[in-house]
Protein backbone atom coordinates (compact mmCIF):
# COMPACT_ATOMS: atom_id res chain seq x y z
CA UNK A 1 0.00 0.00 0.00
CA UNK A 2 1.14 3.52 -0.76
CA UNK A 3 -0.70 6.81 -1.07
CA UNK A 4 -0.20 10.55 -1.12
CA UNK A 5 -2.72 13.37 -0.73
CA UNK A 6 -2.49 17.14 -0.81
CA UNK A 7 -4.93 19.60 0.77
CA UNK A 8 -4.79 23.36 0.39
CA UNK A 9 -5.89 26.05 2.82
CA UNK A 10 -8.50 26.94 0.17
CA UNK A 11 -10.17 23.54 0.58
CA UNK A 12 -8.96 22.09 -2.71
CA UNK A 13 -7.51 18.57 -2.54
CA UNK A 14 -5.91 15.89 -4.70
CA UNK A 15 -4.69 12.36 -4.07
CA UNK A 16 -2.96 9.43 -5.74
CA UNK A 17 -2.44 5.78 -4.92
CA UNK A 18 -4.36 3.92 -2.22
CA UNK A 19 -5.67 7.12 -0.64
CA UNK A 20 -8.71 5.37 0.81
CA UNK A 21 -6.65 2.83 2.77
CA UNK A 22 -6.95 3.38 6.52
CA UNK A 23 -4.07 2.91 8.96
CA UNK A 24 -3.44 3.83 12.58
CA UNK A 25 -2.36 7.42 13.12
CA UNK A 26 0.23 6.41 15.74
CA UNK A 27 2.69 9.18 16.67
CA UNK A 28 1.21 11.66 14.21
CA UNK A 29 -1.49 12.08 16.85
CA UNK A 30 1.12 13.72 19.09
CA UNK A 31 1.13 16.89 17.01
CA UNK A 32 -2.61 17.37 17.20
CA UNK A 33 -2.98 16.40 20.87
CA UNK A 34 -0.22 18.93 21.63
CA UNK A 35 -2.29 21.54 19.79
CA UNK A 36 -5.46 20.61 21.68
CA UNK A 37 -3.66 20.73 25.04
CA UNK A 38 -2.02 24.08 24.23
CA UNK A 39 -5.35 25.53 23.19
CA UNK A 40 -7.00 24.31 26.38
CA UNK A 41 -4.41 25.23 29.03
CA UNK A 42 -1.85 27.43 27.25
CA UNK A 43 1.57 26.60 25.85
CA UNK A 44 3.32 27.90 28.97
CA UNK A 45 1.86 25.04 31.02
CA UNK A 46 3.02 22.49 28.44
CA UNK A 47 6.50 24.01 28.30
CA UNK A 48 6.79 23.94 32.10
CA UNK A 49 6.04 20.21 32.34
CA UNK A 50 7.37 18.87 29.04
CA UNK A 51 9.66 21.30 27.19
CA UNK A 52 10.33 21.98 23.50
CA UNK A 53 13.91 20.82 22.84
CA UNK A 54 14.93 17.91 20.62
CA UNK A 55 16.39 14.97 22.54
CA UNK A 56 18.56 13.74 19.66
CA UNK A 57 17.66 10.22 20.84
CA UNK A 58 15.10 7.61 19.71
CA UNK A 59 11.42 8.40 20.26
CA UNK A 60 11.01 5.86 23.08
CA UNK A 61 14.24 6.66 24.93
CA UNK A 62 14.33 6.25 28.70
CA UNK A 63 17.84 7.71 28.84
CA UNK A 64 16.60 11.05 27.48
CA UNK A 65 14.34 11.48 30.52
CA UNK A 66 17.07 10.51 32.98
CA UNK A 67 19.67 12.77 31.38
CA UNK A 68 17.36 15.77 31.69
CA UNK A 69 16.30 15.40 35.33
CA UNK A 70 12.90 13.99 34.44
CA UNK A 71 12.06 16.45 31.68
CA UNK A 72 10.54 14.66 28.67
CA UNK A 73 12.08 17.47 26.52
CA UNK A 74 9.28 17.68 23.92
CA UNK A 75 5.79 16.43 23.11
CA UNK A 76 6.83 14.56 19.96
CA UNK A 77 8.70 11.74 21.74
CA UNK A 78 6.78 9.10 23.68
CA UNK A 79 7.58 10.34 27.18
CA UNK A 80 6.62 13.91 26.30
CA UNK A 81 3.51 12.79 24.44
CA UNK A 82 2.29 10.76 27.41
CA UNK A 83 2.87 13.75 29.70
CA UNK A 84 1.03 16.00 27.23
CA UNK A 85 -1.94 13.64 26.94
CA UNK A 86 -2.16 13.69 30.74
CA UNK A 87 -2.56 17.49 30.60
CA UNK A 88 -5.62 17.41 28.32
CA UNK A 89 -8.55 18.49 30.53
CA UNK A 90 -10.92 15.77 31.68
CA UNK A 91 -12.37 14.49 34.94
CA UNK A 92 -11.49 10.89 34.06
CA UNK A 93 -9.96 8.79 31.30
CA UNK A 94 -13.10 8.48 29.16
CA UNK A 95 -13.75 12.23 29.24
CA UNK A 96 -10.14 12.97 28.33
CA UNK A 97 -10.27 10.40 25.53
CA UNK A 98 -13.54 11.80 24.18
CA UNK A 99 -12.04 15.28 24.06
CA UNK A 100 -9.01 13.98 22.14
CA UNK A 101 -11.06 11.91 19.69
CA UNK A 102 -13.45 14.79 19.04
CA UNK A 103 -10.51 17.16 18.60
CA UNK A 104 -8.66 14.97 16.10
CA UNK A 105 -11.94 14.38 14.26
CA UNK A 106 -12.40 18.15 14.01
CA UNK A 107 -8.90 18.43 12.53
CA UNK A 108 -9.77 15.74 9.95
CA UNK A 109 -13.21 17.15 9.18
CA UNK A 110 -14.94 13.83 9.81
CA UNK A 111 -15.49 11.41 12.72
CA UNK A 112 -12.42 9.24 13.32
CA UNK A 113 -12.87 5.73 14.69
CA UNK A 114 -10.71 3.66 16.99
CA UNK A 115 -9.02 0.64 15.39
CA UNK A 116 -9.88 -1.83 18.12
CA UNK A 117 -7.45 -4.48 16.93
CA UNK A 118 -4.51 -2.05 17.03
CA UNK A 119 -5.59 -0.76 20.44
CA UNK A 120 -5.84 -4.24 21.96
CA UNK A 121 -2.52 -5.34 20.47
CA UNK A 122 -0.62 -2.28 21.67
CA UNK A 123 -2.25 -2.43 25.10
CA UNK A 124 -0.62 -5.84 25.58
CA UNK A 125 2.80 -4.78 24.32
CA UNK A 126 3.27 -1.17 25.50
CA UNK A 127 5.52 -2.10 28.42
CA UNK A 128 8.11 0.54 27.54
CA UNK A 129 5.50 3.29 27.52
CA UNK A 130 4.26 2.07 30.89
CA UNK A 131 7.83 2.27 32.17
CA UNK A 132 8.22 5.79 30.78
CA UNK A 133 5.00 6.88 32.48
CA UNK A 134 6.13 5.53 35.84
CA UNK A 135 9.51 7.21 35.40
CA UNK A 136 7.74 10.51 34.69
CA UNK A 137 5.61 9.98 37.79
CA UNK A 138 8.75 9.51 39.88
CA UNK A 139 9.91 12.95 38.70
CA UNK A 140 6.46 14.48 39.34
CA UNK A 141 5.99 15.15 35.61
CA UNK A 142 2.70 13.28 35.15
CA UNK A 143 -0.62 14.95 35.97
CA UNK A 144 -2.65 11.72 36.24
CA UNK A 145 -2.08 8.05 37.09
CA UNK A 146 0.44 6.31 34.79
CA UNK A 147 -2.02 3.59 33.79
CA UNK A 148 -4.64 6.13 32.73
CA UNK A 149 -2.14 8.27 30.83
CA UNK A 150 -0.77 5.31 28.86
CA UNK A 151 -4.24 3.95 28.12
CA UNK A 152 -5.52 7.24 26.67
CA UNK A 153 -2.26 7.70 24.77
CA UNK A 154 -2.59 4.19 23.30
CA UNK A 155 -6.15 4.95 22.24
CA UNK A 156 -5.18 8.20 20.50
CA UNK A 157 -2.44 6.38 18.58
CA UNK A 158 -4.96 3.73 17.49
CA UNK A 159 -7.31 6.09 15.66
CA UNK A 160 -7.72 5.08 12.00
CA UNK A 161 -6.93 7.69 9.34
CA UNK A 162 -6.20 7.89 5.61
CA UNK A 163 -3.59 9.92 3.77
CA UNK A 164 -6.38 12.31 2.78
CA UNK A 165 -7.27 12.75 6.47
CA UNK A 166 -3.66 13.60 7.27
CA UNK A 167 -3.57 16.19 4.51
CA UNK A 168 -6.70 17.92 5.83
CA UNK A 169 -5.44 17.75 9.43
CA UNK A 170 -2.17 19.33 8.37
CA UNK A 171 -3.92 21.93 6.23
CA UNK A 172 -5.93 22.94 9.29
CA UNK A 173 -2.70 23.87 11.06
CA UNK A 174 -1.45 25.53 7.87
CA UNK A 175 -4.60 27.68 7.84
CA UNK A 176 -4.09 28.97 11.37
CA UNK A 177 -6.29 26.34 13.00
CA UNK A 178 -9.29 26.65 10.66
CA UNK A 179 -10.34 23.46 8.91
CA UNK A 180 -10.41 24.32 5.18
CA UNK A 181 -13.12 21.73 4.49
CA UNK A 182 -15.59 22.37 7.33
CA UNK A 183 -14.67 25.97 8.15
CA UNK A 184 -14.45 25.12 11.87
CA UNK A 185 -11.85 26.97 13.93
CA UNK A 186 -10.37 23.94 15.68
CA UNK A 187 -7.53 25.70 17.53
CA UNK A 188 -6.25 29.26 17.59
CA UNK A 189 -3.77 30.70 15.12
CA UNK A 190 -1.27 31.09 17.97
CA UNK A 191 -1.58 27.41 18.87
CA UNK A 192 -1.09 26.44 15.22
CA UNK A 193 2.06 28.55 15.09
CA UNK A 194 3.46 26.96 18.24
CA UNK A 195 2.64 23.46 16.98
CA UNK A 196 4.36 24.03 13.64
CA UNK A 197 7.44 25.44 15.37
CA UNK A 198 7.69 22.30 17.52
CA UNK A 199 7.20 20.02 14.52
CA UNK A 200 9.97 21.80 12.65
CA UNK A 201 12.46 21.06 15.41
CA UNK A 202 11.25 17.70 16.74
CA UNK A 203 8.62 16.12 14.48
CA UNK A 204 10.87 13.62 12.71
CA UNK A 205 12.70 12.41 15.83
CA UNK A 206 16.49 12.25 15.58
CA UNK A 207 16.24 12.96 11.83
CA UNK A 208 14.45 16.28 12.37
CA UNK A 209 17.47 18.40 11.50
CA UNK A 210 18.22 16.41 8.36
CA UNK A 211 14.56 16.52 7.34
CA UNK A 212 14.33 20.29 7.78
CA UNK A 213 17.58 20.78 5.86
CA UNK A 214 16.45 18.60 2.95
CA UNK A 215 12.70 19.25 2.77
CA UNK A 216 12.15 22.44 4.74
CA UNK A 217 8.69 21.74 6.19
CA UNK A 218 7.31 21.06 9.67
CA UNK A 219 6.29 17.40 9.70
CA UNK A 220 5.29 14.44 11.85
CA UNK A 221 5.63 10.73 11.21
CA UNK A 222 4.08 7.58 12.65
CA UNK A 223 5.32 3.99 12.75
CA UNK A 224 2.33 2.74 10.76
CA UNK A 225 3.90 4.52 7.78
CA UNK A 226 2.09 7.85 7.76
CA UNK A 227 3.66 11.30 7.39
CA UNK A 228 2.07 14.73 7.41
CA UNK A 229 4.15 17.67 6.13
CA UNK A 230 2.81 21.20 6.47
CA UNK A 231 3.44 24.37 4.46
CA UNK A 232 2.13 27.28 6.59
CA UNK A 233 -0.36 29.41 4.72
CA UNK A 234 -0.45 26.99 1.78
CA UNK A 235 -1.54 23.48 2.75
CA UNK A 236 -0.26 20.04 3.67
CA UNK A 237 0.82 16.69 2.31
CA UNK A 238 -0.36 13.38 3.76
CA UNK A 239 1.65 10.33 2.72
CA UNK A 240 1.45 6.64 3.58
CA UNK A 241 3.77 3.71 2.94
CA UNK A 242 4.55 1.15 5.67
CA UNK A 243 8.27 0.56 5.04
CA UNK A 244 10.27 2.49 7.67
CA UNK A 245 13.82 3.75 8.10
CA UNK A 246 15.73 3.09 11.36
CA UNK A 247 14.25 6.24 12.94
CA UNK A 248 10.69 5.00 12.35
CA UNK A 249 9.86 7.27 9.39
CA UNK A 250 8.22 6.07 6.16
CA UNK A 251 10.88 5.75 3.45
CA UNK A 252 8.57 6.30 0.47
CA UNK A 253 6.60 8.90 2.42
CA UNK A 254 9.73 10.95 2.90
CA UNK A 255 10.54 10.72 -0.81
CA UNK A 256 7.01 11.80 -1.75
CA UNK A 257 7.16 14.79 0.58
CA UNK A 258 10.60 15.76 -0.74
CA UNK A 259 9.37 15.62 -4.34
CA UNK A 260 6.24 17.68 -3.64
CA UNK A 261 8.12 20.22 -1.54
CA UNK A 262 10.58 20.73 -4.37
CA UNK A 263 8.15 20.75 -7.31
CA UNK A 264 5.46 22.85 -5.59
CA UNK A 265 7.95 25.27 -4.05
CA UNK A 266 6.89 24.57 -0.46
CA UNK A 267 10.29 24.72 1.28
CA UNK A 268 10.07 27.41 3.96
CA UNK A 269 13.66 28.46 3.40
CA UNK A 270 13.61 28.74 -0.39
CA UNK A 271 13.73 32.32 -1.67
CA UNK A 272 11.55 33.21 -4.63
CA UNK A 273 13.58 33.73 -7.84
Phi, psi and omega per residue, in radians:
X1 nan 2.427 3.031
X2 -2.723 2.532 -3.106
X3 -2.780 2.696 3.038
X4 -2.520 2.467 3.124
X5 -2.419 2.612 3.103
X6 -2.231 2.368 3.063
X7 -2.279 2.322 3.134
X8 -1.701 2.835 3.108
X9 -1.197 -0.211 3.083
X10 -1.551 0.016 3.115
X11 1.608 -0.142 3.098
X12 -1.317 2.563 -3.081
X13 -2.554 2.725 3.069
X14 -2.615 2.698 -3.129
X15 -2.632 2.834 3.099
X16 -2.586 2.698 3.138
X17 1.421 -2.667 -3.088
X18 -1.489 1.072 -3.002
X19 -1.238 -0.241 3.102
X20 -1.609 -0.058 -3.133
X21 -1.285 2.237 3.140
X22 -1.626 2.583 3.109
X23 -2.622 2.854 -3.110
X24 -1.315 2.426 -3.054
X25 -1.183 -0.540 3.123
X26 0.904 -2.318 -2.994
X27 -1.232 -0.219 3.052
X28 -1.072 -0.475 3.102
X29 -1.046 -0.477 -3.094
X30 -0.988 -0.702 -3.105
X31 -1.085 -0.747 -3.026
X32 -1.439 -0.527 3.018
X33 -1.219 -0.661 3.028
X34 -0.995 -0.793 3.138
X35 -1.093 -0.758 3.130
X36 -1.101 -0.747 3.139
X37 -1.149 -0.766 3.110
X38 -1.047 -0.746 -3.111
X39 -1.158 -0.541 -3.086
X40 -1.433 -0.723 -3.015
X41 -2.145 -0.055 3.119
X42 1.640 2.496 -3.078
X43 -1.197 -0.408 3.131
X44 -1.082 -0.699 -3.141
X45 -1.145 -0.672 3.103
X46 -1.153 -0.779 -3.116
X47 -1.087 -0.653 -3.105
X48 -1.125 -0.703 -3.077
X49 -1.525 -0.690 -2.950
X50 -1.880 -0.984 -3.077
X51 1.825 3.093 -3.068
X52 -2.387 0.227 -3.088
X53 -1.674 2.546 3.100
X54 -1.224 2.402 3.127
X55 -1.409 -0.470 -3.042
X56 1.254 0.178 -3.103
X57 -2.165 2.913 -3.136
X58 -0.973 2.735 -3.009
X59 -1.099 -0.410 -3.109
X60 -1.927 0.467 -3.061
X61 -1.209 2.278 2.975
X62 -1.458 -0.626 -3.112
X63 -1.023 -0.665 -3.117
X64 -1.033 -0.657 3.120
X65 -1.210 -0.789 -3.125
X66 -1.121 -0.704 -3.104
X67 -1.190 -0.340 -3.078
X68 -2.025 0.596 3.034
X69 0.924 0.691 3.077
X70 1.588 -0.111 3.113
X71 -1.329 2.214 3.103
X72 -1.207 -0.270 3.073
X73 1.442 -0.807 3.079
X74 -2.825 2.832 -3.036
X75 -1.449 0.048 -3.119
X76 -1.711 -0.161 2.991
X77 -1.709 2.847 -2.990
X78 -1.041 -0.788 -3.124
X79 -1.057 -0.810 3.138
X80 -1.166 -0.624 3.129
X81 -1.179 -0.702 3.103
X82 -1.111 -0.749 3.103
X83 -1.123 -0.636 3.131
X84 -1.226 -0.755 3.078
X85 -1.003 -0.672 3.139
X86 -1.142 -0.359 -3.126
X87 -1.555 -0.178 3.088
X88 -1.144 2.217 -3.075
X89 -1.030 2.480 3.109
X90 2.972 2.443 -3.112
X91 -1.303 -0.400 -3.138
X92 -2.732 3.107 -3.026
X93 -1.046 -0.778 -3.088
X94 -1.139 -0.661 3.118
X95 -1.182 -0.713 3.107
X96 -1.128 -0.765 3.124
X97 -1.092 -0.760 -3.140
X98 -1.069 -0.688 3.124
X99 -1.125 -0.712 3.137
X100 -1.198 -0.797 -3.133
X101 -1.106 -0.758 3.109
X102 -1.103 -0.678 -3.132
X103 -1.154 -0.817 3.122
X104 -1.169 -0.567 3.056
X105 -1.139 -0.669 3.099
X106 -1.132 -0.675 3.066
X107 -1.072 -0.718 -3.091
X108 -1.386 -0.353 -3.119
X109 1.411 0.255 3.089
X110 -2.797 2.762 3.130
X111 -1.146 2.248 3.079
X112 -1.731 2.466 -3.085
X113 -1.932 2.615 3.071
X114 -1.295 2.327 2.982
X115 -1.493 1.733 -3.026
X116 -1.066 -0.618 -3.136
X117 -1.145 -0.759 3.104
X118 -1.121 -0.765 -3.128
X119 -1.055 -0.815 -3.125
X120 -1.129 -0.748 -3.134
X121 -1.079 -0.823 -3.090
X122 -1.272 -0.462 3.086
X123 -1.151 -0.489 3.125
X124 -1.508 -0.258 -3.025
X125 -2.140 0.124 -3.052
X126 -1.555 0.714 -3.074
X127 -1.062 -0.653 -3.122
X128 -1.169 -0.703 3.084
X129 -1.130 -0.649 3.071
X130 -1.097 -0.703 3.108
X131 -1.132 -0.733 3.105
X132 -1.066 -0.730 -3.133
X133 -1.119 -0.720 3.119
X134 -1.204 -0.605 3.062
X135 -1.123 -0.756 3.086
X136 -1.071 -0.707 3.107
X137 -1.069 -0.671 -3.131
X138 -1.143 -0.431 3.091
X139 -1.699 0.138 -3.124
X140 1.044 0.729 -3.139
X141 -1.958 0.195 -3.091
X142 -2.162 2.176 -3.008
X143 -1.393 -0.308 -3.118
X144 -2.343 3.117 -3.135
X145 -1.083 2.483 -3.119
X146 -0.970 -0.733 -3.105
X147 -1.088 -0.717 3.139
X148 -1.181 -0.760 -3.123
X149 -1.064 -0.793 -3.115
X150 -1.196 -0.653 -3.141
X151 -1.119 -0.820 3.139
X152 -1.144 -0.698 3.103
X153 -1.071 -0.738 3.125
X154 -1.119 -0.677 3.099
X155 -1.102 -0.794 -3.095
X156 -1.101 -0.619 3.128
X157 -1.259 -0.293 -3.075
X158 -1.675 0.074 3.064
X159 -1.153 2.410 -3.125
X160 -1.570 2.295 3.126
X161 -2.367 2.970 2.989
X162 -2.070 2.986 3.087
X163 -1.093 -0.589 3.095
X164 -1.144 -0.670 3.060
X165 -1.046 -0.802 -3.123
X166 -1.054 -0.708 3.141
X167 -1.093 -0.750 3.133
X168 -1.189 -0.708 3.111
X169 -1.061 -0.780 3.110
X170 -1.160 -0.695 3.129
X171 -1.116 -0.498 3.076
X172 -1.118 -0.742 3.046
X173 -1.170 -0.676 3.136
X174 -1.101 -0.495 -3.112
X175 -1.641 0.372 3.119
X176 1.262 0.500 3.077
X177 1.647 -0.021 3.125
X178 -1.718 2.175 3.129
X179 -1.187 2.114 -3.067
X180 -1.258 -0.232 3.132
X181 -1.606 -0.840 -3.081
X182 -1.636 -0.365 -3.076
X183 1.437 -0.006 -3.120
X184 -1.286 2.378 3.022
X185 -1.473 1.757 -3.007
X186 -1.390 -0.803 3.043
X187 -2.411 2.954 -3.100
X188 -1.297 2.843 3.078
X189 -1.094 -0.627 3.128
X190 -1.142 -0.729 3.096
X191 -1.114 -0.721 3.099
X192 -1.044 -0.774 3.116
X193 -1.037 -0.827 -3.122
X194 -1.106 -0.682 -3.141
X195 -1.138 -0.767 3.140
X196 -1.146 -0.644 3.101
X197 -1.096 -0.733 3.130
X198 -1.172 -0.705 3.115
X199 -1.100 -0.646 -3.139
X200 -1.077 -0.623 -3.066
X201 -1.642 -0.429 -2.975
X202 -2.337 -0.104 -2.938
X203 -1.155 -0.450 -3.097
X204 -1.923 0.556 3.081
X205 1.008 -2.411 -3.072
X206 -1.262 -0.105 3.055
X207 -1.697 0.154 -3.034
X208 -1.044 -0.725 3.134
X209 -1.134 -0.778 3.127
X210 -1.107 -0.735 3.117
X211 -1.058 -0.842 -3.102
X212 -1.123 -0.644 3.119
X213 -1.141 -0.731 -3.047
X214 -1.482 -0.649 -2.973
X215 -1.982 -0.571 2.998
X216 1.279 0.553 3.126
X217 -2.378 2.476 2.947
X218 -1.054 2.413 -3.067
X219 -2.701 2.824 3.048
X220 -2.493 2.446 -3.133
X221 -2.035 2.879 3.052
X222 -2.438 2.659 -3.036
X223 -1.295 -0.092 3.002
X224 -1.380 -0.167 3.108
X225 1.934 0.104 3.133
X226 -1.562 2.634 2.997
X227 -2.476 2.416 2.931
X228 -2.101 2.252 3.104
X229 -2.142 2.359 -2.918
X230 -2.141 2.272 3.051
X231 -1.883 1.785 -3.075
X232 -0.929 2.309 3.133
X233 1.385 -0.102 -3.094
X234 -2.083 -0.980 -3.095
X235 2.829 -2.750 -3.073
X236 -2.641 2.766 3.078
X237 -1.986 2.319 2.995
X238 -2.015 2.174 -3.100
X239 -2.224 2.650 3.115
X240 -2.537 2.215 2.963
X241 -2.848 2.197 -2.939
X242 -1.207 -0.415 -3.068
X243 -1.197 2.243 -3.014
X244 -1.973 2.709 2.968
X245 -1.537 3.073 -3.094
X246 -1.041 -0.384 3.129
X247 -1.488 -0.105 3.136
X248 1.615 0.345 -3.140
X249 -1.874 2.445 -3.138
X250 -1.048 2.211 -3.115
X251 -1.192 -0.926 -3.141
X252 -1.191 -0.586 3.111
X253 -1.069 -0.716 3.094
X254 -1.113 -0.715 -3.140
X255 -1.143 -0.695 3.124
X256 -1.122 -0.755 3.129
X257 -1.137 -0.694 3.123
X258 -1.096 -0.764 -3.135
X259 -1.101 -0.819 -3.103
X260 -1.204 -0.657 3.087
X261 -1.051 -0.737 -3.108
X262 -1.253 -0.843 -3.031
X263 -1.318 -0.507 3.131
X264 -1.653 -0.031 3.121
X265 1.160 0.776 -3.060
X266 -1.624 -0.284 -3.070
X267 -0.960 2.166 -3.086
X268 -1.077 -0.427 -3.003
X269 -1.792 0.077 -3.133
X270 -1.515 2.171 3.105
X271 -1.402 2.498 3.090
X272 -1.188 2.456 -3.128
X273 -1.157 nan nan
